[in-house]
């Protein structure tokens, strides 16, 4: 999945079931509360 989607390991580890949209075949990847983007910016 990581190679196919370009997802980073940290992003994949923090996915929840609510991030998966099976009807539209999409995964929502975003900054979670307490998380930091790769750039370190907030």
C-alpha positions in Angstrom: 0.0 0.0 0.0 2.8 2.4 0.8 4.4 2.2 -2.6 1.1 2.3 -4.5 -0.2 5.4 -2.6 3.0 7.2 -1.7 2.0 7.1 1.9 4.7 7.4 4.5 5.1 4.8 7.3 4.1 7.2 10.0 0.9 8.2 8.1 0.0 4.5 7.5 0.5 3.6 11.2 -1.9 6.3 12.3 -4.8 5.5 9.9 -8.2 4.8 11.5 -11.1 3.0 10.0 -12.8 6.3 9.7 -10.1 7.4 7.2 -11.1 4.6 4.8 -13.9 5.3 2.3 -14.6 2.0 0.6 -17.5 3.4 -1.5 -15.3 5.9 -3.2 -12.1 3.8 -3.0 -10.3 6.6 -1.1 -8.1 7.0 1.9 -8.1 10.2 3.8 -4.6 11.1 5.1 -4.2 14.2 7.2 -2.5 15.5 10.3 -4.0 14.0 13.4 -4.3 15.9 16.7 -0.8 15.9 18.3 0.9 14.9 15.1 3.4 17.0 13.1 3.7 17.3 9.3 7.0 16.2 7.8 8.2 19.9 7.5 7.7 20.3 11.3 5.4 23.3 10.7 2.1 23.7 12.5 
